């Protein structure tokens, strides 16, 4: 029995995060105390919030493998816009129709977009997350590539407690410190959360009126416009210059149409949309996958989450829950395996070795990496789609 107890104790110690396992954490926390005090956080709130808090190594693991950035987009969309999520979304649209209509009119944000974000962020309130927000944010603030984010959000979380918006124990959510039905990070909560029913609380954990109004308010401030499309799938003509699929290139729809872009059916895009709507082209899976023209509302959704895969999922799911089809006509290149974290870092390092600047070697394929990759592809006579694939990595390393 003693042997079993000893084995169990060793196992428990190996998985339980503690300050003893991170000897510098206590010193860091004392330094952060000064930052919190300067931001107006009282010693009483600070001490109560951090009682028993330690580093959570799982947060670092999840931070390096966010599904929006690490999974193949078709795999991500299979889950994000699944049949079950569509069915539940349609039921929630009907169930909350009256409330959503009020919110839609008040903020100028389409109800189906609110519902789609609700569905993606918490499965319509079923999964709010059980990570302690203070611990998760302290972990990110302590060390790693997102210390600035962690510190800012940690101060925000302490302000939520100090201002009486929520109790310390209520601050539960995702590993990144996002909370509530639509996963607001603390600074977003402080700036955009709304007390819809005027009961003195901005309750994004339990009150759907506050949840929907807060979400709509954030999107509205981000530039969302009611009754305007988020985007549409487009068919590209033979010989198209894939380098035009760049975040910095925005053109009126009439110009894209003049280049030969059409709806997947071959019909003119101008039959469906305002010819003067400015849009940009995205190729989420590179030259061998579907293409989309996205409008200003897509940009507003991106301010909620900077992942193209996420914003695309919101757009497609919103179409489905509203009773329209969000099906994609073109096929995804499912035979292509996504790059693992070390391979994404290797691709970034290979770009640096060849004289291109992708930004930090962090495994995050963001705008800087895509820009550098596109420049190298163009110089190598390859389709300049900026897509980080195994073929691109092999060519860079050859």
Helices and strands as residue ranges (DSSP letters): H 2-15, G 19-21, H 23-38, H 43-49, H 57-63, H 67-70, H 73-80, H 83-95, H 97-107, H 111-122, E 131-132, H 133-142, H 147-162, G 168-170, E 172-173, H 186-192, H 208-221, E 231-234, G 242-244, E 251-252, H 253-258, G 269-271, E 278-282, G 286-288, E 291-294, H 296-304, H 308-321, H 341-353, H 367-379, H 390-397
